Amino acid sequence: MSETPPDPGPRGTSEAPTERHLVSHVFNIVVFVVAGAALIELVHAGGIENARRVWWQLGPWLGVIIGLDLAAMACDAGAIHSFMRPESRMVSYWRVLAAQASGRAINVLTPSGALGEATKVSMLVGHAPRTRIVAAIVEYNLATLYLSVAILVIGVPITAALIDLPHTIAMIAWVGLAVVIALVIGLVLVFRHGAGATLLAAARRVDLVSAARAQAWAAKVAEVDARLRDLHANRSPGTARGVMLLVVSRVLSWTATTVVLVAVGVAIGPTVLVGLFSVGILVGWVSSVVPLGVGVADAGNYVLFSVLGASAAQGLMVTMAGRVRSLIVALIGLCVMAAAHTHTRFVLHRRRLRRSDPARYLG
């Protein structure tokens, strides 16, 4: 699951690669410990009894659901790898998959998602240019956002037409849709203009960065901005393939959720599916402010399922099932992170031994 780190060259030529590996090593260890503690706390807070209820309710379907979730994650990793073209040849797909699994686990177990994205970068740095890694991950997140907004634009009006939504729910859906569309339009304009350069100039104006550092960062920021424009204009084959993989990932995730609905006894129909996969996105975004959406997702799905014609109890069961799915995928991701990180440290240790005493090592 891990690729051999590139050889930074003979000893004494540069200490930068060693420093980079040390920084990423410390960061990954700290993040892993924090995520592990969060996993234990969330399992304790969620209750073993609730997990057992989900286990007995889903039965053998749980394996199918997790398999679909992992397949979707594999497609996400493929998208990131495609967005890295042409530098994707410098890093294997399996290393990108390990980074995506690790980052996904951290995002599930910590709020905001910032640590998860930083984890992906730290696990890939040294295997490809840093600017390309950052640009590919940002491009992946932007494409995911654009896809979700496109689904909202189509799904919310259809849901409103199929169901007589309560006034409060309708207002939340329409206002939320309007805000998201305005946000996306603003993002598109900013990224076309150069988001990195804009942020760097703003930071310089308020003296958050010195003139020397701003000048040193300018070239790298410009390169990231240039690569991010691939998503908005002059799309490369890698960008098109990445977007296609994201669509496949979304279909797999929907299929997994549909299996959950069937397993808990929800009557499947167009109203439930359209509402859940469109308005449900807003519930997911709001609930992501806390790990696993504890409390927020429960209340949101309790109301949403009642409106869609299912029972509130079924909404709560689907929420708990989603939480168990996330915890299992997060546990797998942490195991992958530990294995990939250990392999990298082992390879680096062997490389240091080989350089310190080549004759003895080879003998």
C-alpha positions as CSV (number, residue, x, y, z in Angstrom):
1,M,0.0,0.0,0.0
2,S,3.0,2.2,0.2
3,E,5.5,3.3,-2.4
4,T,9.2,3.5,-1.8
5,P,10.2,7.1,-1.1
6,P,12.4,8.7,-3.8
7,D,16.1,8.7,-3.0
8,P,17.1,12.3,-2.1
9,G,20.6,11.7,-3.3
10,P,24.0,11.0,-1.7
11,R,24.5,11.9,1.9
12,G,25.6,15.4,2.4
13,T,24.1,16.9,-0.8
14,S,21.0,18.3,0.8
15,E,19.3,18.0,4.2
16,A,15.9,19.3,2.8
17,P,14.5,15.8,2.0
18,T,15.4,14.6,5.5
19,E,13.8,17.6,7.1
20,R,10.7,17.1,5.0
21,H,10.4,13.5,6.0
22,L,10.9,14.4,9.7
23,V,8.2,17.1,9.6
24,S,5.7,14.8,7.8
25,H,6.7,12.0,10.2
26,V,6.0,14.1,13.3
27,F,2.8,15.5,11.8
28,N,1.4,12.0,10.9
29,I,2.2,10.6,14.3
30,V,0.4,13.5,16.1
31,V,-2.6,13.3,13.8
32,F,-2.8,9.6,14.1
33,V,-2.8,9.8,17.9
34,V,-5.5,12.5,17.9
35,A,-7.6,10.5,15.5
36,G,-7.2,7.3,17.5
37,A,-8.3,9.1,20.7
38,A,-11.3,10.6,18.8
39,L,-12.3,7.2,17.5
40,I,-12.3,5.7,21.0
41,E,-14.3,8.6,22.3
42,L,-16.8,8.5,19.5
43,V,-17.3,4.8,19.8
44,H,-17.9,5.3,23.6
45,A,-20.2,8.2,23.1
46,G,-22.2,6.5,20.3
47,G,-22.8,3.5,22.5
48,I,-21.9,-0.2,21.8
49,E,-25.6,-0.9,22.0
50,N,-26.4,1.3,19.1
51,A,-23.7,-0.3,17.1
52,R,-25.2,-3.7,17.9
53,R,-28.6,-2.5,16.8
54,V,-27.2,-1.4,13.4
55,W,-25.3,-4.7,13.1
56,W,-28.4,-6.8,13.7
57,Q,-30.6,-4.6,11.5
58,L,-28.2,-4.6,8.5
59,G,-27.0,-8.2,8.9
60,P,-25.0,-9.5,5.9
61,W,-25.8,-6.3,4.0
62,L,-23.2,-4.4,6.1
63,G,-20.4,-6.2,4.3
64,V,-21.9,-5.1,0.9
65,I,-22.3,-1.6,2.1
66,I,-18.8,-1.3,3.4
67,G,-17.5,-2.8,0.1
68,L,-19.4,-0.2,-1.9
69,D,-18.0,2.6,0.4
70,L,-14.4,1.3,-0.1
71,A,-15.0,1.1,-3.9
72,A,-16.2,4.7,-3.8
73,M,-13.0,5.7,-1.9
74,A,-10.9,3.9,-4.5
75,C,-12.6,6.0,-7.2
76,D,-11.9,9.1,-5.2
77,A,-8.2,8.2,-5.0
78,G,-8.2,7.5,-8.8
79,A,-9.6,11.0,-9.3
80,I,-6.8,12.6,-7.3
81,H,-4.3,10.5,-9.1
82,S,-5.7,11.7,-12.5
83,F,-5.7,15.3,-11.4
84,M,-2.0,15.0,-10.7
85,R,-1.2,14.4,-14.4
86,P,1.4,14.4,-15.9
87,E,3.3,14.2,-12.6
88,S,1.0,11.2,-11.6
89,R,3.7,8.9,-13.1
90,M,6.0,9.9,-10.2
91,V,3.7,8.3,-7.6
92,S,1.8,5.1,-7.7
93,Y,-2.0,4.9,-7.4
94,W,-1.6,2.7,-4.3
95,R,0.2,5.5,-2.4
96,V,-2.5,7.9,-3.4
97,L,-5.2,5.4,-2.2
98,A,-3.3,5.1,1.1
99,A,-3.3,8.9,1.4
100,Q,-7.0,9.2,0.6
101,A,-7.9,6.5,3.0
102,S,-5.9,8.1,5.8
103,G,-7.2,11.6,5.0
104,R,-10.8,10.3,4.9
105,A,-10.3,8.7,8.3
106,I,-9.0,11.9,9.8
107,N,-11.8,14.0,8.3
108,V,-14.4,11.6,9.8
109,L,-12.9,11.8,13.2
110,T,-12.1,15.5,13.4
111,P,-14.2,18.6,12.6
112,S,-13.8,20.9,9.6
113,G,-11.8,18.4,7.4
114,A,-8.6,20.6,7.4
115,L,-6.5,18.0,9.1
116,G,-7.5,15.3,6.7
117,E,-6.5,17.3,3.7
118,A,-3.2,18.2,5.3
119,T,-2.6,14.5,6.1
120,K,-3.0,13.6,2.4
121,V,-0.4,16.2,1.5
122,S,2.0,15.0,4.2
123,M,1.7,11.4,2.9
124,L,2.4,12.3,-0.7
125,V,5.1,15.0,-0.2
126,G,8.4,13.9,-1.5
127,H,6.9,11.6,-4.1
128,A,5.7,14.4,-6.4
129,P,6.1,18.2,-6.6
130,R,4.4,19.7,-3.6
131,T,2.5,22.3,-5.8
132,R,1.1,19.4,-7.9
133,I,0.0,17.5,-4.8
134,V,-1.8,20.5,-3.3
135,A,-3.3,21.5,-6.7
136,A,-4.7,17.9,-7.2
137,I,-6.2,17.7,-3.8
138,V,-7.8,21.2,-4.1
139,E,-9.1,20.3,-7.6
140,Y,-10.6,17.1,-6.2
141,N,-12.4,19.0,-3.4
142,L,-13.6,21.6,-5.9
143,A,-14.9,19.1,-8.3
144,T,-16.7,17.2,-5.5
145,L,-18.3,20.5,-4.4
146,Y,-19.4,21.4,-8.0
147,L,-20.9,17.9,-8.4
148,S,-22.8,18.2,-5.2
149,V,-24.1,21.6,-6.1
150,A,-25.2,20.4,-9.5
151,I,-27.2,17.6,-7.8
152,L,-28.7,20.2,-5.4
153,V,-29.8,22.5,-8.3
154,I,-31.5,19.5,-10.0
155,G,-32.8,17.7,-6.9
156,V,-34.2,20.5,-4.7
157,P,-36.8,21.8,-7.3
158,I,-37.8,18.2,-8.0
159,T,-38.2,17.5,-4.3
160,A,-40.3,20.7,-3.9
161,A,-42.5,19.6,-6.8
162,L,-43.1,16.1,-5.5
163,I,-43.6,17.0,-1.9
164,D,-45.6,19.7,-0.1
165,L,-42.6,20.7,2.1
166,P,-43.3,22.4,5.4
167,H,-42.7,26.1,5.2
168,T,-39.6,26.0,7.5
169,I,-38.0,23.1,5.6
170,A,-38.8,24.7,2.2
171,M,-37.2,28.0,3.4
172,I,-34.0,26.2,4.6
173,A,-33.8,24.2,1.3
174,W,-34.2,27.2,-1.0
175,V,-32.1,29.6,1.0
176,G,-29.4,27.0,1.4
177,L,-29.5,26.4,-2.3
178,A,-29.2,30.1,-3.1
179,V,-26.3,30.5,-0.7
180,V,-24.4,27.5,-2.1
181,I,-24.9,28.7,-5.7
182,A,-23.7,32.2,-4.9
183,L,-20.7,30.7,-3.1
184,V,-19.8,28.5,-6.0
185,I,-20.1,31.3,-8.5
186,G,-17.8,33.3,-6.3
187,L,-15.3,30.4,-6.1
188,V,-15.3,30.0,-9.9
189,L,-14.5,33.7,-10.4
190,V,-11.8,33.7,-7.7
191,F,-10.1,30.6,-9.1
192,R,-10.2,31.9,-12.6
193,H,-8.5,35.0,-11.4
194,G,-6.0,33.1,-9.2
195,A,-7.1,32.2,-5.7
196,G,-3.6,31.6,-4.4
197,A,-2.3,34.9,-5.7
198,T,-5.3,36.7,-4.3
199,L,-4.9,35.2,-0.8
200,L,-1.2,35.9,-0.8
201,A,-1.7,39.5,-1.8
202,A,-4.3,39.9,0.9
203,A,-2.0,38.4,3.5
204,R,0.8,40.7,2.4
205,R,-1.5,43.8,2.7
206,V,-2.3,43.0,6.4
207,D,1.3,42.0,7.1
208,L,0.6,38.4,7.8
209,V,3.6,37.4,5.7
210,S,6.8,39.4,5.0
211,A,7.7,40.8,1.6
212,A,10.6,38.4,1.3
213,R,8.4,35.3,2.1
214,A,5.6,36.6,-0.2
215,Q,8.1,36.9,-3.0
216,A,9.5,33.4,-2.3
217,W,6.0,31.9,-2.4
218,A,4.8,33.8,-5.5
219,A,6.2,31.3,-8.1
220,K,4.8,28.3,-6.3
221,V,1.4,29.9,-5.8
222,A,1.3,30.9,-9.4
223,E,1.9,27.3,-10.4
224,V,-0.9,26.0,-8.2
225,D,-3.3,28.6,-9.6
226,A,-2.3,27.7,-13.2
227,R,-3.0,24.0,-12.5
228,L,-6.4,24.8,-10.8
229,R,-7.6,26.6,-13.9
230,D,-7.6,23.1,-15.6
231,L,-10.9,22.5,-13.8
232,H,-12.5,25.7,-15.1
233,A,-11.0,26.0,-18.6
234,N,-8.7,24.1,-21.0
235,R,-9.6,20.8,-19.3
236,S,-6.9,18.2,-19.7
237,P,-7.6,14.4,-20.3
238,G,-6.6,13.9,-16.6
239,T,-9.2,16.4,-15.4
240,A,-11.9,14.8,-17.5
241,R,-11.0,11.3,-16.2
242,G,-10.9,12.6,-12.6
243,V,-14.4,14.1,-12.9
244,M,-15.7,10.8,-14.4
245,L,-14.3,8.9,-11.5
246,L,-16.0,11.3,-9.0
247,V,-19.3,10.6,-10.7
248,V,-18.8,6.9,-10.4
249,S,-17.8,7.4,-6.7
250,R,-21.0,9.3,-6.1
251,V,-23.1,6.5,-7.8
252,L,-21.4,3.9,-5.6
253,S,-22.1,5.9,-2.5
254,W,-25.8,6.3,-3.5
255,T,-26.0,2.6,-4.1
256,A,-24.6,1.9,-0.6
257,T,-27.1,4.3,1.0
258,T,-30.0,2.7,-1.0
259,V,-29.0,-0.7,0.3
260,V,-29.1,0.7,3.9
261,L,-32.6,2.1,3.2
262,V,-33.8,-1.4,2.0
263,A,-32.2,-3.1,5.0
264,V,-34.0,-0.8,7.5
265,G,-37.3,-1.2,5.7
266,V,-37.7,2.1,4.0
267,A,-40.1,2.0,1.1
268,I,-37.9,2.9,-1.9
269,G,-39.5,5.4,-4.3
270,P,-38.5,8.5,-6.3
271,T,-39.6,10.9,-3.6
272,V,-37.4,9.3,-0.9
273,L,-34.3,8.9,-3.2
274,V,-34.5,12.4,-4.8
275,G,-35.0,14.1,-1.5
276,L,-32.4,12.1,0.4
277,F,-29.7,12.6,-2.3
278,S,-30.4,16.3,-2.8
279,V,-31.8,17.9,0.4
280,G,-29.9,15.3,2.3
281,I,-26.6,16.9,1.1
282,L,-27.5,20.1,3.0
283,V,-28.1,18.0,6.1
284,G,-24.7,16.4,5.6
285,W,-22.9,19.7,5.2
286,V,-24.5,21.2,8.3
287,S,-23.8,18.1,10.4
288,S,-20.1,18.0,9.3
289,V,-19.3,20.8,11.8
290,V,-19.0,18.0,14.4
291,P,-17.3,14.6,14.1
292,L,-19.8,12.1,12.6
293,G,-22.5,14.7,12.9
294,V,-23.4,13.6,16.4
295,G,-26.7,15.2,17.4
296,V,-27.0,17.4,14.2
297,A,-27.4,14.6,11.7
298,D,-29.9,12.8,14.0
299,A,-32.2,15.8,14.2
300,G,-31.8,16.6,10.5
301,N,-32.6,13.1,9.3
302,Y,-35.4,12.8,11.9
303,V,-37.2,15.7,10.3
304,L,-36.2,14.9,6.7
305,F,-37.4,11.3,6.7
306,S,-40.7,12.4,8.2
307,V,-41.2,14.9,5.4
308,L,-40.2,12.4,2.7
309,G,-42.9,9.9,3.8
310,A,-40.7,7.5,5.8
311,S,-40.8,7.2,9.6
312,A,-38.7,9.3,11.9
313,A,-37.4,6.1,13.5
314,Q,-36.2,4.9,10.2
315,G,-34.4,8.2,9.7
316,L,-32.6,7.7,13.0
317,M,-31.6,4.2,12.1
318,V,-30.2,5.3,8.8
319,T,-28.2,8.0,10.6
320,M,-26.8,5.4,13.0
321,A,-26.0,3.1,10.1
322,G,-24.2,5.9,8.4
323,R,-22.2,6.6,11.6
324,V,-21.2,2.9,11.8
325,R,-20.2,2.9,8.1
326,S,-18.0,6.0,8.7
327,L,-16.4,4.5,11.8
328,I,-15.6,1.2,10.0
329,V,-14.1,3.1,7.0
330,A,-12.2,5.4,9.4
331,L,-10.8,2.4,11.3
332,I,-9.6,0.8,8.0
333,G,-8.1,4.2,7.0
334,L,-6.2,4.4,10.3
335,C,-4.8,0.9,9.8
336,V,-3.8,1.8,6.2
337,M,-2.1,5.0,7.5
338,A,-0.2,3.1,10.2
339,A,1.0,0.5,7.6
340,A,1.9,3.0,5.0
341,H,3.8,5.2,7.4
342,T,5.6,2.3,9.0
343,H,6.7,1.0,5.6
344,T,8.0,4.5,4.6
345,R,10.0,4.8,7.9
346,F,11.4,1.3,7.3
347,V,12.5,2.1,3.8
348,L,14.2,5.3,4.9
349,H,15.9,3.5,7.7
350,R,17.3,0.9,5.3
351,R,18.5,3.7,3.0
352,R,20.3,5.4,5.8
353,L,22.1,2.2,6.7
354,R,23.1,1.6,3.1
355,R,24.6,5.1,2.9
356,S,26.4,4.9,6.2
357,D,28.1,1.6,5.4
358,P,27.5,0.4,1.8
359,A,30.0,-2.4,1.9
360,R,28.6,-4.0,5.1
361,Y,25.0,-3.5,4.0
362,L,25.5,-5.1,0.6
363,G,27.6,-7.8,2.1
